[in-house]
C-alpha cells in the first residue's frame, strides 16, 4: 500500500467536470496571503473530489467511506503557512505548476476510468502528474497539510476500508 501516502498528499485528480471548476487564470505568484488561501482552497476542493475518485473506484465498500472535502481553521492555517513558506523560498510558482498538473490529471482520470488507487502505479503519466514538486511537498509537510489530509481519511474510515479491501484480495 505504498500509494496511500502518495494519495494522501496528492491534491491532483478528478473528473472532467471538476477540472473545469479549476480557474487556471489564477496566478498564485501574484496573490497576497489571504487571496492565496482562498484560491488554494478552491483548488484543493476541486482536487479533493478527484483524488477521492481513485479511492471510490476500488469498490463500493471503499466508496462509502470517502470523506467530503475537509476545511476548518487548521486547514486555513496550513495553507497560510504554505504561502509564507513558498514565498520566502521563492518557490510559489510551483503552485501554478501543481494546479496545471491537476487539471491534466483530472482529464487523464476521465479518459481512464479503470484507474484506481490499487493500479495507478502502472501509469507513469498519472504518477508524474499527481506528484507535486519537492518544494511543494516540503511546504505541505512542514505546514501540516499532509497530516490534516491523512487524518480526514482516517476519521472517515477510508484508510481502514482500503486496507481491509486490499488485504482480502488474492495476491
Residue, then its C-alpha position, 0 to 999 in steps of 0.5 A: x500500500x505504498x500509494x496511500x501516502x502518495x494519495x494522501x498528499x496528492x491534491x491532483x485528480x478528478x473528473x472532467x467536470x471538476x477540472x473545469x471548476x479549476x480557474x487556471x487564470x489564477x496566478x498564485x505568484x501574484x496573490x497576497x496571503x489571504x487571496x492565496x488561501x482562498x484560491x488554494x482552497x478552491x483548488x484543493x476542493x476541486x482536487x479533493x473530489x478527484x483524488x477521492x475518485x481513485x479511492x471510490x473506484x476500488x469498490x463500493x465498500x471503499x466508496x462509502x467511506x470517502x470523506x467530503x472535502x475537509x476545511x476548518x481553521x487548521x486547514x486555513x492555517x496550513x495553507x497560510x503557512x504554505x504561502x509564507x513558506x513558498x514565498x520566502x523560498x521563492x518557490x510559489x510558482x510551483x503552485x501554478x505548476x501543481x494546479x496545471x498538473x491537476x487539471x491534466x490529471x483530472x482529464x487523464x482520470x476521465x479518459x481512464x476510468x479503470x484507474x484506481x488507487x490499487x493500479x495507478x502505479x502502472x501509469x507513469x503519466x498519472x504518477x508524474x502528474x499527481x506528484x507535486x514538486x519537492x518544494x511543494x511537498x516540503x511546504x505541505x509537510x512542514x505546514x501540516x497539510x499532509x497530516x490534516x489530509x491523512x487524518x480526514x481519511x482516517x476519521x472517515x474510515x477510508x484508510x481502514x476500508x482500503x486496507x481491509x479491501x486490499x488485504x482480502x484480495x488474492x495476491 
